[in-house]
Amino acid sequence: MPEATNPYRALPAIDRLLADERVAPLAERHGHEAIVGISRAVLDEYRAEIDRAGEPPARPPAEAVAERAQALEPSLRRVINATGVVIHTNLGRAPLSASTIEAMAAVSEGYSNLEFDLDSGERGSRFSHLSELLSRVTGAEAGIAVNNNAAALLLALSALCTGRDVVISRGQLVEIGGGFRIPDVMRQSGARLVEVGTTNRTYLRDYAEAITDDTAALLRVHASNFRVVGFAEASPLDGLAALARERGLLLIDDLGSGALLDTRPYGLAAEPMVQDSVAAGADVTLFSGDKLLGGPQAGIAVGSADAIAAMQRHPLARAMRLDKAAIAGLAATLEHYARGDATEAIPVWRMIAAPLDRVRRRARRWARACGELGDGGDGRSMVGGGSLPGEGVE
């Protein structure tokens, strides 16, 4: 083949390809070896195409390298939430407050007293950093945080109910996102599921009639992402607490999202509050850290000192424990509630509490910035995060 018409000659040498203005910045961003590997693979494919078709692809090799290098970019990245859902579970759930982010960064930049008692100079427990603070904001005797609320439920059942019966209403055997089902968690814990009542109506007497010598606890699970309306009946928590005390049982209350602030002043229905669960007599109350609480991902359990201590001692507690950044971030988030500035500092509550005229002005500014593509109109946002199903925020 004459040199002038030799298609192989049209392919750039590897050094020339790496020097191309479309490729050179990629080597600085992702590393020389990674981009060299991609460049060689692209040139090999172009040679193979010449072997097959007699000519290379029309697209310049540098463009092919740049496109393939996109796979080296981090897959988890920041996005704009334009869905109208405040706590979007697919978009990272709750955004964090400035002080929460600062606390997480500060404890991650160097060493910390994660498991060291500065007063005694001896080994400490990472659980100590949150327990007192959780007590202060919820009114419970003690608390523990693990990596999500499903883990908190599994830990509670494993530590307190393994090998024994747990009584739950049929209407509360829920499935939430990702295929998470309460019956599956109960079986995994070693506790035996005892269903009572019906899907739409369960009375206190149904629980009482199911109690035997093998019963360890009554379990109430909040139907976080759906609502049963019409001909429905659910046993009140204080009634379940009284029954549990009378029969020497534990009462475990899984709130799902859970809230430390009353949602009703913001035009929403009442979301179960952690403080109310504790005050009603639940031995263990479970809720999420990254939903209405507005903090980092966590599953939180508060309740009696004995129950929480048993959970802390269980082997699963180590497998489910939070790292130092999550502990610091959760503590900073809880401090907002302790100080009383949650609605100003925590983004989730700032959005929920935002006056309608402020939201309307912001939307108009965005519409003007978008030019001809922008338009404004009234709408309703959803809280999301498995809380307040069907409820909208103006």
C-alpha positions as CSV (number, residue, x, y, z in Angstrom):
1,M,0.0,0.0,0.0
2,P,1.5,3.4,-1.0
3,E,2.5,5.5,2.0
4,A,0.2,8.4,0.9
5,T,-2.9,6.2,1.0
6,N,-1.9,4.1,4.0
7,P,-4.8,4.6,6.5
8,Y,-2.6,3.4,9.4
9,R,-0.4,6.4,8.8
10,A,-3.4,8.7,9.6
11,L,-3.5,7.4,13.2
12,P,-1.6,9.6,15.6
13,A,1.3,8.2,17.6
14,I,0.5,7.7,21.3
15,D,2.6,10.7,22.4
16,R,0.9,12.9,19.9
17,L,-2.6,11.8,21.0
18,L,-1.7,12.4,24.6
19,A,-0.6,16.0,23.7
20,D,-3.9,16.8,22.0
21,E,-5.7,19.6,23.8
22,R,-8.7,17.4,24.3
23,V,-6.6,14.6,26.0
24,A,-3.8,16.4,27.9
25,P,-6.1,17.8,30.6
26,L,-7.5,14.4,31.2
27,A,-4.1,13.0,32.1
28,E,-3.7,15.7,34.7
29,R,-7.2,15.0,36.1
30,H,-7.2,11.2,36.1
31,G,-3.6,10.2,36.0
32,H,-1.2,9.6,33.1
33,E,-1.4,5.8,33.2
34,A,-5.2,5.7,33.1
35,I,-5.3,7.9,30.0
36,V,-2.4,6.1,28.3
37,G,-4.4,2.9,28.7
38,I,-7.6,4.4,27.2
39,S,-5.6,5.9,24.4
40,R,-3.9,2.6,23.5
41,A,-7.3,0.8,23.6
42,V,-8.8,3.4,21.2
43,L,-5.9,3.2,18.8
44,D,-6.2,-0.6,18.8
45,E,-9.9,-0.3,18.0
46,Y,-9.1,2.1,15.1
47,R,-6.5,-0.3,13.7
48,A,-9.0,-3.2,13.9
49,E,-11.6,-1.1,12.0
50,I,-9.0,-0.4,9.3
51,D,-8.3,-4.2,9.1
52,R,-12.0,-4.8,8.7
53,A,-13.2,-1.9,6.5
54,G,-10.0,-0.5,5.0
55,E,-10.3,2.9,6.7
56,P,-10.5,4.2,10.3
57,P,-13.7,5.6,11.9
58,A,-14.5,9.2,10.9
59,R,-14.4,10.4,14.4
60,P,-11.0,11.8,15.6
61,P,-9.3,9.5,18.1
62,A,-9.0,12.3,20.6
63,E,-12.8,12.6,20.8
64,A,-13.1,8.9,21.4
65,V,-10.5,9.1,24.3
66,A,-12.3,12.1,25.9
67,E,-15.6,10.3,25.7
68,R,-14.3,7.1,27.2
69,A,-12.5,9.0,30.0
70,Q,-15.9,10.1,31.3
71,A,-16.2,6.7,32.9
72,L,-13.3,7.8,35.2
73,E,-15.4,10.6,36.7
74,P,-16.9,9.9,40.1
75,S,-20.3,8.4,39.7
76,L,-21.7,10.1,42.8
77,R,-22.0,13.8,42.1
78,R,-23.9,16.9,43.1
79,V,-27.2,17.4,41.3
80,I,-30.0,20.0,41.3
81,N,-33.2,18.8,42.9
82,A,-36.0,20.2,40.7
83,T,-38.5,17.4,41.6
84,G,-40.6,19.3,44.1
85,V,-39.8,16.6,46.7
86,V,-37.9,18.0,49.7
87,I,-36.4,14.8,51.1
88,H,-35.8,12.8,47.9
89,T,-34.6,9.4,48.8
90,N,-33.0,8.9,45.4
91,L,-31.2,12.3,45.5
92,G,-29.4,11.9,48.7
93,R,-32.2,12.5,51.2
94,A,-31.6,15.5,53.6
95,P,-29.1,18.2,52.7
96,L,-27.0,19.0,55.7
97,S,-26.6,22.3,57.7
98,A,-23.4,24.3,57.4
99,S,-22.4,23.5,61.0
100,T,-23.0,19.8,60.4
101,I,-20.7,19.8,57.4
102,E,-18.1,21.8,59.3
103,A,-18.3,19.3,62.2
104,M,-17.8,16.3,59.9
105,A,-14.9,17.9,58.1
106,A,-13.2,19.0,61.4
107,V,-13.2,15.5,62.9
108,S,-12.0,13.9,59.6
109,E,-9.0,16.2,59.2
110,G,-7.0,14.7,62.0
111,Y,-7.2,12.5,65.1
112,S,-10.1,12.5,67.5
113,N,-11.3,11.0,70.8
114,L,-13.6,8.6,69.0
115,E,-13.0,5.8,71.5
116,F,-10.9,7.6,74.1
117,D,-12.0,9.1,77.4
118,L,-10.1,12.3,77.8
119,D,-10.9,12.6,81.5
120,S,-9.7,9.1,82.5
121,G,-7.1,8.6,79.8
122,E,-8.5,5.2,79.1
123,R,-10.4,3.5,76.3
124,G,-13.9,5.0,75.7
125,S,-17.0,4.1,73.7
126,R,-18.0,5.8,70.5
127,F,-21.6,5.4,71.6
128,S,-21.0,7.9,74.4
129,H,-20.8,10.9,72.0
130,L,-24.5,10.8,71.2
131,S,-26.3,9.1,74.1
132,E,-26.6,12.1,76.4
133,L,-27.5,14.5,73.5
134,L,-30.2,12.1,72.3
135,S,-31.6,12.0,75.8
136,R,-31.6,15.8,76.0
137,V,-33.6,16.3,72.8
138,T,-36.0,13.3,73.1
139,G,-36.5,12.9,76.9
140,A,-35.4,9.3,76.8
141,E,-33.0,7.7,79.3
142,A,-30.4,6.8,76.6
143,G,-29.8,6.5,72.9
144,I,-27.7,4.8,70.3
145,A,-27.2,5.5,66.6
146,V,-26.3,2.9,63.9
147,N,-26.1,3.2,60.1
148,N,-29.8,3.3,59.2
149,N,-33.2,2.7,60.6
150,A,-33.5,-0.8,59.2
151,A,-30.3,-1.6,61.1
152,A,-31.7,0.0,64.2
153,L,-34.8,-2.2,64.0
154,L,-32.7,-5.4,63.3
155,L,-30.4,-4.5,66.3
156,A,-33.3,-3.9,68.6
157,L,-35.1,-7.2,67.8
158,S,-31.8,-9.2,67.8
159,A,-30.7,-7.8,71.2
160,L,-34.0,-7.9,72.9
161,C,-36.3,-10.5,71.3
162,T,-34.3,-13.3,69.6
163,G,-36.0,-16.7,70.0
164,R,-39.2,-15.2,71.3
165,D,-42.5,-13.8,69.9
166,V,-43.0,-10.2,68.8
167,V,-46.6,-9.2,68.3
168,I,-47.5,-6.8,65.5
169,S,-50.6,-5.6,63.6
170,R,-51.1,-7.1,60.1
171,G,-51.7,-3.5,58.9
172,Q,-48.1,-2.6,59.9
173,L,-46.2,-5.3,58.0
174,V,-45.0,-2.7,55.6
175,E,-42.7,-2.6,52.7
176,I,-40.8,0.5,51.9
177,G,-38.3,1.5,49.2
178,G,-35.8,-1.0,47.9
179,G,-37.9,-4.0,48.9
180,F,-37.3,-3.6,52.6
181,R,-40.0,-5.6,54.4
182,I,-40.7,-5.7,58.2
183,P,-41.4,-9.5,58.2
184,D,-38.0,-10.1,56.6
185,V,-36.2,-8.1,59.2
186,M,-38.0,-9.8,62.0
187,R,-37.1,-13.3,60.7
188,Q,-33.4,-12.2,60.2
189,S,-33.3,-11.1,63.9
190,G,-34.4,-14.5,65.2
191,A,-37.6,-13.1,66.6
192,R,-40.9,-14.9,65.8
193,L,-43.5,-12.9,64.1
194,V,-47.0,-13.0,65.5
195,E,-49.6,-11.2,63.4
196,V,-52.8,-9.8,64.9
197,G,-55.8,-8.0,63.7
198,T,-56.6,-7.2,60.1
199,T,-55.1,-5.0,57.4
200,N,-57.4,-2.1,58.3
201,R,-58.5,-2.6,61.9
202,T,-56.5,-3.9,64.9
203,Y,-57.7,-3.5,68.5
204,L,-55.9,-3.5,71.7
205,R,-57.6,-6.8,72.6
206,D,-56.1,-8.4,69.6
207,Y,-52.6,-7.8,71.0
208,A,-53.7,-8.9,74.5
209,E,-55.1,-12.2,73.2
210,A,-51.9,-13.0,71.3
211,I,-49.6,-12.7,74.4
212,T,-48.1,-15.9,75.7
213,D,-45.2,-16.8,78.0
214,D,-43.0,-16.7,74.9
215,T,-43.8,-13.1,74.0
216,A,-41.0,-10.6,74.3
217,A,-42.4,-7.4,72.9
218,L,-45.2,-5.6,71.2
219,L,-44.0,-3.8,68.0
220,R,-45.7,-0.8,66.4
221,V,-44.5,0.3,62.9
222,H,-45.5,3.6,61.4
223,A,-46.9,3.2,57.9
224,S,-44.4,5.8,56.6
225,N,-45.1,5.9,52.9
226,F,-48.9,5.1,52.7
227,R,-52.1,5.8,54.6
228,V,-55.0,3.6,55.4
229,V,-58.2,5.7,55.4
230,G,-61.9,5.1,55.8
231,F,-63.0,2.0,57.9
232,A,-59.7,1.8,59.9
233,E,-58.7,1.4,63.5
234,A,-55.3,1.3,65.1
235,S,-54.5,0.9,68.8
236,P,-53.2,4.0,70.4
237,L,-49.6,4.0,71.6
238,D,-50.4,4.8,75.2
239,G,-52.7,1.8,75.3
240,L,-50.0,-0.5,73.9
241,A,-47.6,0.9,76.5
242,A,-50.0,0.2,79.3
243,L,-50.6,-3.4,78.1
244,A,-46.9,-4.0,77.7
245,R,-46.2,-2.8,81.3
246,E,-49.0,-4.8,82.7
247,R,-47.8,-8.0,81.0
248,G,-44.1,-7.4,81.6
249,L,-43.2,-6.9,77.9
250,L,-41.2,-4.4,75.9
251,L,-42.8,-1.9,73.5
252,I,-40.8,-1.1,70.4
253,D,-42.1,1.8,68.3
254,D,-40.6,2.2,64.8
255,L,-41.5,5.7,63.6
256,G,-39.7,5.3,60.2
257,S,-38.8,8.9,59.4
258,G,-39.7,10.3,62.8
259,A,-39.7,14.0,63.7
260,L,-38.4,16.2,66.6
261,L,-40.5,19.2,65.5
262,D,-44.3,19.4,65.1
263,T,-45.2,19.4,61.4
264,R,-48.7,20.8,61.9
265,P,-47.8,24.5,62.2
266,Y,-46.5,24.3,58.6
267,G,-49.9,23.2,57.1
268,L,-49.0,19.5,57.2
269,A,-50.6,16.6,59.0
270,A,-49.1,15.3,62.2
271,E,-46.0,13.2,61.7
272,P,-45.3,11.0,64.8
273,M,-42.9,12.8,67.1
274,V,-40.1,11.0,68.9
275,Q,-40.8,12.9,72.1
276,D,-44.4,11.8,72.1
277,S,-43.4,8.1,71.7
278,V,-41.0,8.3,74.6
279,A,-43.5,10.1,76.8
280,A,-46.2,7.5,75.9
281,G,-44.0,4.8,77.4
282,A,-42.2,3.1,74.5
283,D,-39.2,1.1,75.8
284,V,-37.4,1.7,72.4
285,T,-38.3,4.3,69.8
286,L,-36.6,4.1,66.4
287,F,-36.3,6.8,63.7
288,S,-34.1,8.0,60.9
289,G,-31.3,10.5,61.0
290,D,-31.4,11.6,57.3
291,K,-35.0,12.3,56.8
292,L,-37.1,14.8,58.8
293,L,-34.3,15.0,61.3
294,G,-32.2,16.6,58.6
295,G,-28.8,15.0,59.4
296,P,-26.5,12.4,58.0
297,Q,-27.6,8.8,57.4
298,A,-28.3,7.0,60.6
299,G,-30.8,4.9,62.4
300,I,-31.5,6.1,65.9
301,A,-32.9,4.2,68.9
302,V,-33.8,6.0,72.1
303,G,-35.5,4.5,75.2
304,S,-34.8,2.9,78.5
305,A,-31.2,2.7,79.7
306,D,-31.5,-1.1,80.1
307,A,-32.8,-1.6,76.6
308,I,-30.2,0.7,75.0
309,A,-27.4,-0.9,77.0
310,A,-28.4,-4.3,75.7
311,M,-28.3,-3.0,72.1
312,Q,-24.9,-1.5,72.7
313,R,-23.5,-4.8,73.9
314,H,-24.9,-6.9,71.1
315,P,-22.3,-8.0,68.4
316,L,-24.4,-6.5,65.6
317,A,-23.8,-3.0,67.2
318,R,-20.2,-3.2,66.0
319,A,-21.2,-4.2,62.5
320,M,-23.7,-1.4,62.3
321,R,-21.9,1.4,64.1
322,L,-21.3,4.9,62.7
323,D,-17.9,6.3,61.8
324,K,-16.5,9.4,63.3
325,A,-17.7,11.7,60.6
326,A,-21.3,10.5,60.9
327,I,-21.2,10.8,64.7
328,A,-19.9,14.3,64.5
329,G,-22.5,15.3,61.9
330,L,-25.4,13.8,63.8
331,A,-24.3,15.5,67.0
332,A,-24.1,18.8,65.2
333,T,-27.6,18.3,63.8
334,L,-29.0,17.4,67.2
335,E,-27.5,20.5,68.7
336,H,-29.7,22.6,66.4
337,Y,-32.7,21.0,68.1
338,A,-31.2,21.5,71.6
339,R,-30.5,25.2,70.8
340,G,-33.9,25.7,69.2
341,D,-32.6,26.9,65.8
342,A,-33.5,23.9,63.7
343,T,-36.0,25.7,61.4
344,E,-33.4,28.3,60.6
345,A,-30.3,26.1,60.3
346,I,-31.4,22.8,58.9
347,P,-32.1,22.9,55.2
348,V,-35.1,20.5,55.3
349,W,-36.9,22.5,57.9
350,R,-35.9,25.8,56.3
351,M,-37.6,24.6,53.1
352,I,-40.7,23.3,54.8
353,A,-41.1,26.5,56.9
354,A,-40.3,28.9,54.0
355,P,-43.2,31.4,53.5
356,L,-45.0,31.1,50.2
357,D,-44.2,34.6,49.1
358,R,-40.5,33.9,49.5
359,V,-40.8,30.8,47.4
360,R,-42.7,32.7,44.8
361,R,-40.1,35.4,44.6
362,R,-37.3,32.9,44.2
363,A,-39.2,31.1,41.5
364,R,-39.7,34.3,39.6
365,R,-36.0,35.1,39.8
366,W,-35.2,31.7,38.4
367,A,-37.7,32.1,35.6
368,R,-36.2,35.5,34.6
369,A,-32.7,34.0,34.6
370,C,-33.9,31.2,32.3
371,G,-35.1,33.7,29.7
372,E,-37.6,32.4,27.2
373,L,-37.4,28.9,28.7
374,G,-38.5,30.1,32.1
375,D,-42.1,30.2,33.4
376,G,-43.6,30.3,36.8
377,G,-46.8,29.0,38.4
378,D,-48.3,27.7,41.6
379,G,-47.7,24.1,42.7
380,R,-47.3,21.9,45.7
381,S,-44.1,20.2,46.9
382,M,-44.0,16.9,48.7
383,V,-42.0,16.3,52.0
384,G,-40.8,12.9,50.9
385,G,-38.5,10.6,52.7
386,G,-41.3,8.2,53.6
387,S,-43.0,10.8,55.7
388,L,-46.4,12.5,55.4
389,P,-47.8,10.5,52.4
390,G,-50.1,12.6,50.3
391,E,-49.2,15.8,52.1
392,G,-48.0,18.8,50.1
393,V,-46.2,22.0,51.0
394,E,-47.5,25.2,49.3
